Amino acid sequence: MSDVSIRSESGSGRALRVLIIVPAYNEEGSVGDVVREIREHLPDTVPVVIDDGSSDGTAVEAAESGARVVRLPFNTGIGTTVQTGFKLADREGFDVAVQVDGDGQHPPLEVTRLLEILRTTDANYVIGSRFAEETGYRAPIGRRGGITVFARLVSLLTGQQLTDTTSGLRAADRATIRLFAEHYPHDYPEVEALVLAKRAGLTIREVPVEMRHREAGRSSITPLKSAYYMIKVTLAVLVQFLGRNPTPKQ
C-alpha cells in the first residue's frame, strides 16, 4: 500500500491536519522505531508521544527520533494518557487524531487504511481490526476469552457487529476528537470508548489491518489483571450504556 494524503471533502482541496497520538509507558527500545516509521510512511502527519511517567528513556528516545513529546509527571494510566493527546488535538485544531501504540504492534503503514475510510465514508471513528479478516495475528491465550466477550457485549449494546473492541489502532475525526477531549474513559478504555462514541451518535467503522507482536518491554496486563479488568470493564461498559448520553463541547 502506498502512502496517502488525506484531503478535505469540502472541495477546498486542503490537506487535513493529522495528529498521531502515541501513548507510551516504559517503551524504550521500541518507541523510537515507531516514530521513525511514522515519519517515513506518514510524512504529512505530526507524531506526538505522550509519555505516561516512564522511568526509562522513553521520552528521550522519542524526542531524538523526531516526535513531539508530552511528559506526564507520573504514571496516570492509558485513559488519561490518550485523552491528553485528544486534548492537544482539540486545542490545536487537528482534523484527525490517530492512536498508535508505542510498543511496535501497529505498523504505521496500516494507518493509511484507517485514514482512507475516514476520507471516503461517513465514519467518525475507525477501528483497525485484527479479526475482521483472517490474518497471521494470534492473541495471547490469556486474552482471547476477554477479546471475544467484549466484542460480543459491545456488539449487543450498540446494535453493530464489531470484531476487535480492544484494538488500540484507531482514527478519530473532528467530532470524535471534541467528544474524547471532554469525555474519555480511564484505565483500559478501548472497549468503553466505543459505547461512548455510539451513544454520542457517532458512526463507527472497522477496517481489517495487520498487526505485529510487541517489539520490546512487556505488557502491563498480567493474567491476574486480565481477569480483574474483564469484570471491571464489563461493569464500566454497562454503566456507560445506561448513563446520560454524552455530548461533545461545541
N, C-alpha and C positions, 0 to 999 in steps of 0.2 A: 504494500500500500504506500502510495506517495504521500509526502507531506501536503497538508491542505491549509488553506487560509479561510477562516470564517468571515463572511461578509454579510452586511445587513440586508434584510429582505425589503427594506423600506424604499429601495430604489436609489438611495444616495450612493451606494457602492462603498460606503465607509467600512473599513475593516473593523470588526468588533474587537474590543479590548478584552483579552482573556488572561485571567489570573490563575496560575496553577498553585493550589494550596498543598503543601507537603507537610503533614503533621509528623513530627519525629521525636522519639524519646530514646536516647542512647542508641542511635543508629550510625555511629562512627563505623566506617568500613563499607557502608552501602549508600548513604545519603549523597555522597559526592558523585558516585556513578549515576544516581537517579537524576541529579541536577544537570550533569553533563549530557545525558541522553535527552532531557527536555530541551536543552539549548540547541542540541543538534537536530532533533526531529520536529521541534515546535519553536522555531526561532522567533516567531512573532508574538510569543506569549511571555508572560512575566512570572518566573518561578519564585515563590516565597516559602521558605522553610519556617514553620512555627515550631521552635524548639521548646518542648514541654519540660523545662527544668532539667535537662540532661546533665549527667555527672561526667560524661566523657567529652570527646572533641567534636560532637555533632555540629555545633554552631560554627566552629572554626572551619571544619571541612566543608560545610555548606557554603559559607561565605567565599572560601578560596575557590570553589567550583563555579561561582558566579551567581549565586542566588541572593535575593534579599533575605534577611534573617530577622525574625522577631523572636526574642528570647523571653519566655515567661519566667518569673522569678523563682518558681518552684513547680513541682510536678502537680498538675491540675487534673489530668485525665483527658482522654481523647475528645470528649464532647466540647469542653472549654477550648481545647487547642484548635479544633476545626472551626468552632464558632468565631474564634479570634480571626481566622482567615476570612470568614464571611463578613465580619465587621469591617475588615480592611477593604475587601472588595466593594462593599456598600459605600463606605466613606469616600473611596477614591473613584467611584463611578465606573467600575468594570462592568462589562455587559455579560460576561460569562465567568463563572468560577468552577474550576475542575479540581477535585480531590484526588491526589495520587499519593499512595503510601511511601514513606521514606525507607522502607526495608527492601526495595527492589522487586517486589512481587508484581508491580504494574508496569509493563513496558510502555514508556511514554508514546511510542508509535501507535498503540491501541487507542490513545486519547482521540485520535482523528476520527475513529468510528463514532464516538460519542458526540463530537462536535458536528459531524455530518447529520446526525439525527436531529440535533437542535436546529440546524440550518434548514432542513428540508421537511420537517414535520411540525405538528402543533405542540411538541413536547416542551415542558418546562423543566423537567428533571429527568436525566438519563442515567441509567444504571448499567455499568459494564458487567454482564453476567457470565460466570464460568460454566453455567449449567443450561443455558438456553439451547445450546447445541453440544454435541459430543466433542470433547477436546481431550488432550492428554493430561489435564489437571486432575489431581486426586486430592481431596481434602483429607487432612489427618483423621484417623479413625475416631478419635475422641470428639471431633467437632461435627461429624457427618449427621448425627442424630439431631443436634441443635439446629443445623442449617435447614434440615428437612422440616422440623417442627415450626421454625419461624417462617419459612416460606409458605407453608400451609395456613398458618394463623393469619399472616398479613393478607394473603390472597382472600381468605374468608372475610376478613373485616373490611377490606377495601373493595371487594367485588371485582378484583382484577387479578389475573393469573400472573404471579411473579415467581421467578425461579431462584434468585440469588439476593435475598434480602440482607445478607451480611457483607456483601461486596463493599469494599472501600474505594472503588474506582467509580466516580460519579461526576456528572456535569450539571450545573445549575444555571438557568437563565436569570435575567434581572429580577423577575418576580420572586423566584426562589431565593435568590441572594437576599432580598429585602426581608423575606419571611424568616430565614435562618439567622440573619443578623440580629433579629429581635427575639426569636424563639428557636431554641435548639436543645435537644436532649443532652444529658450528661452521661458519664460512664461510657458504655459501649452503645452508641446512639444510632447505628445504621438502621436497625430494624424499626425503631420508634420514629425515626425521621420520615420514613415512607408513609406511615399512618398520618403523621403531622401534615405532610405535603398534600396527601389525598384529601384530608378533611378541610384544608385551606382552599380546595378547588383547583389545585394544580394538576397538570397532566403528566403522568409518569410513563416512561418507555424504558424497555430493556433492549440492549444490543449485545449479541454474542462477542466475547473477547477471549483472547488467550492470556493466561497469567502464569507467572513463574512462582516457584517457592522462594521464600525469603533468602537474601544473599548472605546476610551476616547478622550477628546478635541473636537474640532469642525472643520468642513471643512472650508477652506479659500474661497470656491466658494459659494457666495451668489446668490440668484435668479437674481439680477441685473448684477452681474459679469458673470453669465451663459449666459445671452443674449449678453453681450459685447464680451465675448470670442467666442461665436458662430460665430459672424461676423469677429472678429479679426483672429481666427484660420482658418476660411474658406478662407480668403484673403491670409493668410500666406501659406496655402497648395497650392493654385493656383500659387502663386509666386514661391514656391519651385518646383512645377511641370514644370513651364515654364522656370526656370533658367538653368544655366550651370550644366551639370552632375557632381556631386561631386566625388572625388576620395580620398580614404584614403591614408595617408602617408605610405611610404614603410619602 
